[in-house]
Amino acid sequence: MTELDRIDRNILTLLQADCSVTNVQLAEQVGLSPPACLKRVKRLTEEGYITRQVALVAPQKLGSMLHMVVEVFMERDHKQLFQDFAKKVQATPEVKQSYQVTGEVDFVLIVMVKDMEAYEALCDRLLYSHPNVRKFRTLISMKRDKFETAIEVG
């Protein structure tokens, strides 16, 4: 893997802000020729620095949704059981983010559902049905004050 230089870092920062920018515009902003810029973006993608390009959708435009933070406490601290649960989480579209964490809680899930009925169905499918889930605690978000997708590159 190539070590990132200042230009690579600048490309990553700019693409995180707006990945719809054209290659010509990006090249101009980082001070490269368009072919050289395209070559760098391709390398950054091939090396796994850029994993995908997405559009961020405003959830409030799509109707009412419940955003929840779910803390999951496992019964036994066993690697295979944790991996089984993580695999089940990966296959659950309502779970938007999942973190295996240290401390009293084992997993933190960020969940988006249409309503409480949909959340109850999710709980049945994911949490109550898993033999290693001891308990879980649900925090319902009243308001999202900050949401960022970009990470610090520099």
Secondary structure, DSSP 8 states (H G I E B T S, - for coil): -----HHHHHHHHHHHH-TTS-HHHHHHHHT--HHHHHHHHHHHHHTTS---------GGGG---EEEEEEEEESS--HHHHHHHHHHHHT-TTEEEEEE-SSS-SEEEEEEESSHHHHHHHIIIIIIT-TTEEEEEEEE-S------------
